[in-house]
Amino acid sequence: MTGGGGPASGSGSAGTARGSDGAARGSDGSDGAARGSADTARGSDGAARGSDGAARGGHGAGGSGMRLRLARQARGFSQQQLAGMAGVSRQAVSAVEAGHSDPSLRVALAVARALGTTVEQLFGPGELPPPVSARPVAPLGADGARVMLAPMGDTFVAFPLAGATATRAGFLPAGGVAGQPAAGQPPAGQPDAGQPDAGQSAAGQLDAGQRAAGQPGAGQRAAGQPDAGQRAAGQPDAGQRAAGQPDARQRAAGRQVWPIGPPRPTLVLAGCDPAIPLLETPLALLDPPVALSWWPCGSQEALELAADGLVHAAGAHLRGASGEYNTGPARELLRRQGAEVIGFCSWREGLVLGPGLAGQVTGLGDVAQRGLWLVNRENGSEARRVLDRELARLGIDAAGVCGYATQATGHLQVAAAIAAGLADAGVASEPAALAFGLPFVPLAAEHFDLVIPADQAASREVQGLLRVLSSRWLLDQLASLPGYDPARCGEHVASL
């Protein structure tokens, strides 16, 4: 892999060129035609990518052309700009992207160098490695199920990646230890007025007493649910309390932190997609490497953090007033600094049901009519908005839905609560339902995008992110997750 100096400087200029690149891409006839045909092919190829591993890797000129196009768009280059940087003709770039020809060795080396990647990543063979014999630590499930594979001496072991084992539950490494707060801040370990303690922010689950009584109980109040009086008194809303988030004053005040070891370049990314941690592996392989710090939260909060300059990128899947995803809400919240919107993946959002409810519940109307217990998401999350829109469409009063005031802090947390029998239904992504083997009723098809503030676009961390979004390893990982469509991963969606 090439060193960080050349690609960083080249990509840095791409950050400033990206605004004018929109016009260049629009006026470049052959590039537009190539992109249009590629988009059409990508739409019809979605199912094949999910089911055919070899096709995902990409055989021949067509597969390598798709990878080249994604890598170019992720860096904000037009075909003409890439050709100029690589010292080749635009026709050569166009022919490779369209799948009409394979690049010569000289063209492949020049284009890979200009994009800050390797020839193997761009044009290498897409064949999957041969199968190996592995000893299962636990039942691996049906053919096609995802597993963790690791060498053990002369053999391999395999762990199932389903249900609770699909995610990591454990302590994360700390980058530092909080010191004395700035003036006016609460001491460490003591929440500010109206803020939850560690137990509250970690809650969001339902206890047995709640379900039995059908009333808010200790577990629900520990999750930070204020009553009407609290809200009138100026207490934070449910979304704030559940996440334990500071307000704008606290965020701006600053706090002393004693580092544990020297700080290193780290991409800070906020959002709710449980696939975000997959970025950690390819980021660590960059030269120089970039670490990943993920703050899991709802889309609204992620965009607010980006607007406040607290994250390099915000992951969002918010539907705007006109029905489009992310561009409208992001433009409104980041109108002062502007932003770039880069595609990550698509999925369906809908109703996740308990194991015994398949075929018995066809929508939220059945949930309300049968008095089933719902686990909700925090304010500001698109899942909660999907729920509220569907309730309004059906004319159902949210106050009459058992468990509406509860909240879990992510898609997998909703599915985990239902799988554990703590709730009967909840709104989450289809991949979360499939990870736990739960029935799913779709309500919306959504796009999850990465919104990058304009003032962060040229940073080393963001340039590293753009490089890995087009890596074959990441695309294959996303395609292996049931319910995910990575066709838009790395694609430049909009400049705001």
ROVOSE-709241 format. One record per residue (C-alpha): z negated, x, y negated; residue in one letter; chain. Coordinates in pm, whole numbers. Example, Ala and Ser with C-alpha at 12.3 -4.5 7.8 and 13.67 -1.06 7.14 Angstrom:
BEGIN
REC      zz      xx      yy  aa  ch
REC    -780    1230     450   A   A
REC    -714    1367     106   S   A
//
This chain:
BEGIN
REC      zz      xx      yy  aa  ch
REC       0       0       0   M   A
REC      81     130    -344   T   A
REC    -184     243    -589   G   A
REC    -331       7    -846   G   A
REC    -189     173   -1160   G   A
REC     180      82   -1137   G   A
REC     145    -277   -1016   P   A
REC    -138    -351   -1258   A   A
REC      59    -240   -1559   S   A
REC     373    -418   -1442   G   A
REC     183    -737   -1364   S   A
REC      -3    -708   -1692   G   A
REC     324    -736   -1879   S   A
REC     401   -1036   -1660   A   A
REC     101   -1212   -1806   G   A
REC     254   -1201   -2153   T   A
REC     603   -1262   -2021   A   A
REC     502   -1564   -1820   R   A
REC     517   -1800   -2116   G   A
REC     875   -1701   -2200   S   A
REC     956   -1679   -1832   D   A
REC     944   -2057   -1808   G   A
REC    1250   -2076   -2028   A   A
REC    1414   -1791   -1839   A   A
REC    1357   -1965   -1510   R   A
REC    1488   -2291   -1650   G   A
REC    1801   -2128   -1794   S   A
REC    1874   -1905   -1495   D   A
REC    2115   -2129   -1309   G   A
REC    2128   -1946    -980   S   A
REC    1751   -1899    -975   D   A
REC    1698   -2270   -1040   G   A
REC    1940   -2363    -766   A   A
REC    1775   -2122    -524   A   A
REC    1434   -2261    -610   R   A
REC    1553   -2619    -577   G   A
REC    1700   -2560    -233   S   A
REC    1393   -2364    -131   A   A
REC    1165   -2647    -245   D   A
REC    1371   -2896     -44   T   A
REC    1359   -2672     260   A   A
REC     988   -2620     213   R   A
REC     923   -2994     210   G   A
REC    1101   -3044     542   S   A
REC     945   -2729     681   D   A
REC     584   -2841     626   G   A
REC     534   -2973     977   A   A
REC     703   -2676    1136   A   A
REC     478   -2435     948   R   A
REC     171   -2609    1076   G   A
REC     280   -2613    1439   S   A
REC     508   -2316    1493   D   A
REC     334   -1984    1442   G   A
REC     652   -1782    1478   A   A
REC     829   -1991    1215   A   A
REC     536   -1936     980   R   A
REC     578   -1564     999   G   A
REC     947   -1606     925   G   A
REC    1227   -1466    1140   H   A
REC    1531   -1299     987   G   A
REC    1656   -1318     631   A   A
REC    1532   -1673     568   G   A
REC    1166   -1592     638   G   A
REC    1164   -1269     437   S   A
REC    1350   -1442     155   G   A
REC    1079   -1707     131   M   A
REC     809   -1438     116   R   A
REC    1000   -1252    -156   L   A
REC    1039   -1568    -364   R   A
REC     669   -1654    -336   L   A
REC     565   -1298    -425   A   A
REC     796   -1298    -728   R   A
REC     681   -1637    -856   Q   A
REC     315   -1550    -803   A   A
REC     360   -1262   -1048   R   A
REC     550   -1474   -1298   G   A
REC     883   -1287   -1275   F   A
REC    1229   -1438   -1295   S   A
REC    1494   -1300   -1062   Q   A
REC    1645   -1111   -1355   Q   A
REC    1310    -955   -1451   Q   A
REC    1239    -843   -1096   L   A
REC    1588    -699   -1063   A   A
REC    1543    -501   -1384   G   A
REC    1207    -360   -1277   M   A
REC    1340    -265    -935   A   A
REC    1668    -124   -1062   G   A
REC    1883    -356    -850   V   A
REC    2120    -641    -932   S   A
REC    2000    -996    -978   R   A
REC    2262   -1102    -722   Q   A
REC    2090    -882    -463   A   A
REC    1754   -1048    -528   V   A
REC    1910   -1395    -521   S   A
REC    2093   -1328    -194   A   A
REC    1776   -1209     -19   V   A
REC    1569   -1504    -146   E   A
REC    1835   -1753     -40   A   A
REC    1842   -1600     310   G   A
REC    2208   -1498     284   H   A
REC    2143   -1129     356   S   A
REC    1878    -876     453   D   A
REC    1797    -611     191   P   A
REC    1906    -252     233   S   A
REC    1632       7     270   L   A
REC    1676     113     -93   R   A
REC    1653    -244    -223   V   A
REC    1355    -325      -1   A   A
REC    1160     -20    -119   L   A
REC    1244     -80    -486   A   A
REC    1155    -451    -480   V   A
REC     829    -394    -289   A   A
REC     727    -122    -535   R   A
REC     804    -346    -834   A   A
REC     591    -627    -685   L   A
REC     302    -396    -596   G   A
REC     319    -464    -223   T   A
REC     466    -307      88   T   A
REC     801    -340     261   V   A
REC     625    -457     578   E   A
REC     446    -740     397   Q   A
REC     765    -859     229   L   A
REC    1028    -801     496   F   A
REC     842    -717     817   G   A
REC     899    -911    1139   P   A
REC     727   -1244    1169   G   A
REC     661   -1233    1543   E   A
REC     307   -1306    1652   L   A
REC     136   -1036    1862   P   A
REC     128   -1097    2237   P   A
REC    -163   -1302    2379   P   A
REC    -473   -1129    2513   V   A
REC    -732   -1235    2768   S   A
REC   -1063   -1320    2603   A   A
REC   -1401   -1430    2735   R   A
REC   -1515   -1749    2556   P   A
REC   -1868   -1744    2417   V   A
REC   -1855   -2126    2412   A   A
REC   -1586   -2382    2503   P   A
REC   -1283   -2311    2283   L   A
REC   -1142   -2663    2275   G   A
REC    -783   -2777    2324   A   A
REC    -473   -2560    2296   D   A
REC    -406   -2472    1934   G   A
REC    -775   -2473    1834   A   A
REC    -879   -2196    1595   R   A
REC   -1107   -1927    1734   V   A
REC   -1267   -1605    1615   M   A
REC   -1136   -1310    1823   L   A
REC   -1315    -976    1844   A   A
REC   -1282    -670    2069   P   A
REC   -1580    -592    2293   M   A
REC   -1526    -260    2468   G   A
REC   -1220    -295    2692   D   A
REC   -1193    -672    2655   T   A
REC   -1206    -946    2391   F   A
REC   -1451   -1227    2317   V   A
REC   -1363   -1557    2147   A   A
REC   -1582   -1794    1944   F   A
REC   -1474   -2153    1865   P   A
REC   -1419   -2230    1497   L   A
REC   -1500   -2602    1495   A   A
REC   -1779   -2817    1359   G   A
REC   -2076   -2618    1233   A   A
REC   -1926   -2291    1361   T   A
REC   -1621   -2329    1135   A   A
REC   -1825   -2196     842   T   A
REC   -2080   -1921     793   R   A
REC   -2442   -2020     747   A   A
REC   -2656   -1725     644   G   A
REC   -2776   -1514     357   F   A
REC   -2512   -1370     127   L   A
REC   -2543   -1016     -11   P   A
REC   -2691   -1009    -361   A   A
REC   -2540    -816    -647   G   A
REC   -2863    -797    -843   G   A
REC   -3213    -929    -910   V   A
REC   -3290   -1142   -1216   A   A
REC   -3520    -979   -1471   G   A
REC   -3712   -1117   -1764   Q   A
REC   -3532   -1409   -1930   P   A
REC   -3409   -1399   -2287   A   A
REC   -3613   -1572   -2555   A   A
REC   -3650   -1944   -2493   G   A
REC   -3553   -1925   -2126   Q   A
REC   -3782   -2039   -1841   P   A
REC   -3941   -1767   -1623   P   A
REC   -3767   -1678   -1298   A   A
REC   -3841   -1929   -1025   G   A
REC   -3931   -2209   -1269   Q   A
REC   -3658   -2460   -1355   P   A
REC   -3597   -2568   -1710   D   A
REC   -3688   -2922   -1811   A   A
REC   -3490   -3161   -1596   G   A
REC   -3350   -2886   -1373   Q   A
REC   -3411   -2893    -997   P   A
REC   -3588   -2622    -802   D   A
REC   -3436   -2447    -501   A   A
REC   -3532   -2729    -269   G   A
REC   -3369   -2986    -493   Q   A
REC   -3042   -2800    -537   S   A
REC   -3021   -2728    -167   A   A
REC   -3075   -3090     -77   A   A
REC   -2800   -3348    -104   G   A
REC   -2871   -3459     255   Q   A
REC   -3022   -3786     372   L   A
REC   -3351   -3811     553   D   A
REC   -3432   -4055     830   A   A
REC   -3653   -4264     605   G   A
REC   -3369   -4324     363   Q   A
REC   -3134   -4451     630   R   A
REC   -3394   -4669     794   A   A
REC   -3506   -4834     472   A   A
REC   -3171   -4835     295   G   A
REC   -3355   -4733     -21   Q   A
REC   -3363   -4407    -220   P   A
REC   -3644   -4193     -83   G   A
REC   -3789   -3846    -119   A   A
REC   -3478   -3675      11   G   A
REC   -3257   -3859    -232   Q   A
REC   -3480   -3785    -531   R   A
REC   -3500   -3423    -422   A   A
REC   -3122   -3419    -449   A   A
REC   -3165   -3483    -818   G   A
REC   -3087   -3854    -857   Q   A
REC   -3208   -3978   -1195   P   A
REC   -3275   -4344   -1260   D   A
REC   -3149   -4529   -1566   A   A
REC   -3460   -4441   -1762   G   A
REC   -3418   -4072   -1697   Q   A
REC   -3058   -4075   -1817   R   A
REC   -3159   -4265   -2130   A   A
REC   -3428   -4005   -2192   A   A
REC   -3169   -3728   -2200   G   A
REC   -3203   -3602   -1846   Q   A
REC   -2899   -3434   -1687   P   A
REC   -2673   -3652   -1476   D   A
REC   -2650   -3638   -1098   A   A
REC   -2374   -3379   -1094   G   A
REC   -2576   -3138   -1306   Q   A
REC   -2899   -3184   -1116   R   A
REC   -2747   -3156    -772   A   A
REC   -2573   -2833    -857   A   A
REC   -2871   -2697   -1050   G   A
REC   -2636   -2596   -1330   Q   A
REC   -2754   -2472   -1667   P   A
REC   -2630   -2643   -1980   D   A
REC   -2411   -2475   -2239   A   A
REC   -2713   -2334   -2425   R   A
REC   -2846   -2166   -2113   Q   A
REC   -2507   -2025   -2018   R   A
REC   -2460   -1869   -2360   A   A
REC   -2813   -1726   -2384   A   A
REC   -2774   -1452   -2123   G   A
REC   -3028   -1310   -1880   R   A
REC   -3124    -960   -1768   Q   A
REC   -3021    -873   -1414   V   A
REC   -3103    -550   -1230   W   A
REC   -2799    -456   -1019   P   A
REC   -2839    -374    -651   I   A
REC   -2594     -89    -630   G   A
REC   -2311     -24    -877   P   A
REC   -2109    -332    -980   P   A
REC   -1751    -333    -855   R   A
REC   -1436    -525    -948   P   A
REC   -1496    -883    -835   T   A
REC   -1279   -1192    -860   L   A
REC   -1501   -1482    -970   V   A
REC   -1357   -1813    -853   L   A
REC   -1506   -2163    -875   A   A
REC   -1394   -2470    -682   G   A
REC   -1462   -2689    -381   C   A
REC   -1193   -2587    -130   D   A
REC   -1369   -2440     176   P   A
REC   -1058   -2226     235   A   A
REC   -1130   -2015     -75   I   A
REC   -1336   -1757     124   P   A
REC   -1016   -1669     314   L   A
REC    -914   -1473       4   L   A
REC   -1190   -1221      68   E   A
REC   -1007   -1032     345   T   A
REC    -674    -962     169   P   A
REC    -852    -885    -161   L   A
REC   -1060    -620      16   A   A
REC    -739    -455     144   L   A
REC    -596    -400    -204   L   A
REC    -584     -53    -353   D   A
REC    -825     -47    -531   P   A
REC   -1012    -326    -347   P   A
REC   -1137    -638    -522   V   A
REC   -1446    -829    -406   A   A
REC   -1471   -1210    -413   L   A
REC   -1751   -1415    -563   S   A
REC   -1705   -1787    -492   W   A
REC   -1903   -2055    -675   W   A
REC   -1862   -2381    -478   P   A
REC   -1856   -2679    -712   C   A
REC   -1654   -2985    -806   G   A
REC   -1322   -2960    -987   S   A
REC   -1453   -3077   -1324   Q   A
REC   -1728   -2817   -1328   E   A
REC   -1487   -2544   -1216   A   A
REC   -1256   -2616   -1510   L   A
REC   -1550   -2622   -1750   E   A
REC   -1662   -2280   -1623   L   A
REC   -1308   -2148   -1679   A   A
REC   -1307   -2289   -2033   A   A
REC   -1640   -2115   -2100   D   A
REC   -1500   -1781   -1981   G   A
REC   -1739   -1760   -1685   L   A
REC   -1481   -1741   -1403   V   A
REC   -1143   -1574   -1357   H   A
REC    -994   -1886   -1199   A   A
REC   -1089   -2248   -1134   A   A
REC    -983   -2432    -821   G   A
REC    -915   -2797    -893   A   A
REC    -760   -3110    -746   H   A
REC    -815   -3358   -1030   L   A
REC    -570   -3642   -1080   R   A
REC    -469   -3688   -1442   G   A
REC    -413   -4011   -1632   A   A
REC     -41   -4008   -1551   S   A
REC    -101   -3947   -1181   G   A
REC     -19   -3574   -1176   E   A
REC    -269   -3327   -1037   Y   A
REC    -454   -3062   -1241   N   A
REC    -212   -2995   -1527   T   A
REC    -340   -3280   -1747   G   A
REC    -714   -3221   -1694   P   A
REC    -670   -2843   -1722   A   A
REC    -465   -2874   -2043   R   A
REC    -737   -3089   -2197   E   A
REC   -1026   -2858   -2106   L   A
REC    -848   -2527   -2171   L   A
REC    -637   -2630   -2470   R   A
REC    -797   -2360   -2686   R   A
REC    -697   -2061   -2473   Q   A
REC    -415   -2196   -2253   G   A
REC    -382   -2135   -1880   A   A
REC    -151   -2070   -1588   E   A
REC    -157   -2309   -1291   V   A
REC     -81   -2153    -952   I   A
REC     -48   -2355    -631   G   A
REC    -286   -2296    -340   F   A
REC    -256   -2577     -85   C   A
REC    -222   -2950     -31   S   A
REC    -422   -3191     181   W   A
REC    -512   -3557     216   R   A
REC    -838   -3697      82   E   A
REC    -989   -4001     245   G   A
REC   -1268   -4171     430   L   A
REC   -1445   -3962     696   V   A
REC   -1616   -4180     958   L   A
REC   -1884   -4144    1220   G   A
REC   -1764   -4069    1576   P   A
REC   -1812   -4425    1700   G   A
REC   -1628   -4596    1414   L   A
REC   -1271   -4498    1500   A   A
REC   -1056   -4810    1497   G   A
REC   -1342   -5027    1376   Q   A
REC   -1335   -4923    1009   V   A
REC   -1003   -4922     826   T   A
REC   -1123   -4871     470   G   A
REC   -1405   -4893     218   L   A
REC   -1401   -5271     240   G   A
REC   -1527   -5247     598   D   A
REC   -1791   -4992     496   V   A
REC   -1931   -5225     229   A   A
REC   -1902   -5541     439   Q   A
REC   -2082   -5391     738   R   A
REC   -2353   -5226     526   G   A
REC   -2270   -4878     656   L   A
REC   -2445   -4581     497   W   A
REC   -2228   -4368     269   L   A
REC   -2277   -4007     166   V   A
REC   -2127   -3946    -179   N   A
REC   -2019   -3639    -375   R   A
REC   -2145   -3514    -711   E   A
REC   -2020   -3639   -1048   N   A
REC   -1710   -3453   -1160   G   A
REC   -1570   -3410    -810   S   A
REC   -1233   -3562    -728   E   A
REC   -1375   -3703    -404   A   A
REC   -1616   -3916    -604   R   A
REC   -1335   -4025    -835   R   A
REC   -1123   -4126    -534   V   A
REC   -1417   -4332    -410   L   A
REC   -1469   -4498    -748   D   A
REC   -1098   -4578    -787   R   A
REC   -1085   -4734    -442   E   A
REC   -1401   -4939    -504   L   A
REC   -1256   -5064    -833   A   A
REC    -926   -5152    -664   R   A
REC   -1113   -5355    -401   L   A
REC   -1344   -5516    -659   G   A
REC   -1656   -5377    -489   I   A
REC   -1969   -5311    -695   D   A
REC   -2082   -4953    -632   A   A
REC   -2446   -5059    -664   A   A
REC   -2403   -5268    -347   G   A
REC   -2280   -4976    -134   V   A
REC   -2561   -4827      72   C   A
REC   -2603   -4459     -12   G   A
REC   -2375   -4456    -316   Y   A
REC   -2639   -4266    -517   A   A
REC   -2658   -3984    -264   T   A
REC   -2454   -3669    -304   Q   A
REC   -2342   -3373    -100   A   A
REC   -2199   -3064    -265   T   A
REC   -1873   -3014     -75   G   A
REC   -1617   -3147     171   H   A
REC   -1770   -2977     473   L   A
REC   -2119   -3090     370   Q   A
REC   -2002   -3453     371   V   A
REC   -1851   -3411     718   A   A
REC   -2160   -3228     845   A   A
REC   -2392   -3509     729   A   A
REC   -2176   -3766     908   I   A
REC   -2148   -3557    1225   A   A
REC   -2528   -3518    1228   A   A
REC   -2577   -3895    1209   G   A
REC   -2727   -3886     859   L   A
REC   -2449   -4106     723   A   A
REC   -2175   -4332     856   D   A
REC   -1896   -4253     611   A   A
REC   -1800   -4046     309   G   A
REC   -1498   -3931     111   V   A
REC   -1380   -3576     185   A   A
REC   -1068   -3380     272   S   A
REC    -887   -3433     601   E   A
REC    -939   -3066     704   P   A
REC   -1316   -3122     681   A   A
REC   -1292   -3428     907   A   A
REC   -1074   -3243    1158   L   A
REC   -1311   -2944    1161   A   A
REC   -1587   -3173    1290   F   A
REC   -1361   -3390    1508   G   A
REC   -1432   -3705    1302   L   A
REC   -1208   -4010    1241   P   A
REC   -1023   -4009     909   F   A
REC    -867   -4283     694   V   A
REC    -638   -4133     424   P   A
REC    -669   -4256      67   L   A
REC    -474   -3997    -137   A   A
REC    -244   -3696    -101   A   A
REC    -371   -3415    -324   E   A
REC    -275   -3071    -453   H   A
REC    -541   -2801    -489   F   A
REC    -434   -2550    -755   D   A
REC    -584   -2240    -915   L   A
REC    -613   -2265   -1294   V   A
REC    -622   -1921   -1459   I   A
REC    -722   -1900   -1828   P   A
REC    -459   -1714   -2029   A   A
REC    -708   -1453   -2146   D   A
REC    -785   -1364   -1782   Q   A
REC    -425   -1349   -1655   A   A
REC    -377    -974   -1711   A   A
REC    -712    -869   -1560   S   A
REC    -717    -650   -1249   R   A
REC    -898    -923   -1058   E   A
REC    -643   -1194   -1135   V   A
REC    -350    -963   -1069   Q   A
REC    -507    -888    -731   G   A
REC    -538   -1261    -664   L   A
REC    -171   -1319    -746   L   A
REC     -72   -1040    -509   R   A
REC    -266   -1174    -210   V   A
REC    -157   -1537    -257   L   A
REC     184   -1444    -121   S   A
REC      54   -1236     171   S   A
REC     168   -1344     516   R   A
REC    -188   -1310     649   W   A
REC    -321   -1569     402   L   A
REC     -31   -1808     458   L   A
REC     -80   -1789     835   D   A
REC    -454   -1847     800   Q   A
REC    -403   -2155     583   L   A
REC    -132   -2289     814   A   A
REC    -365   -2248    1113   S   A
REC    -620   -2483     954   L   A
REC    -550   -2842    1070   P   A
REC    -477   -3065     772   G   A
REC    -372   -2787     533   Y   A
REC     -22   -2748     390   D   A
REC      14   -2402     230   P   A
REC     378   -2452     120   A   A
REC     279   -2423    -250   R   A
REC      52   -2120    -207   C   A
REC     134   -1865    -479   G   A
REC     388   -2088    -651   E   A
REC     379   -2098   -1031   H   A
REC     318   -2464   -1114   V   A
REC     288   -2471   -1493   A   A
REC     201   -2279   -1809   S   A
REC     -41   -2475   -2030   L   A
//
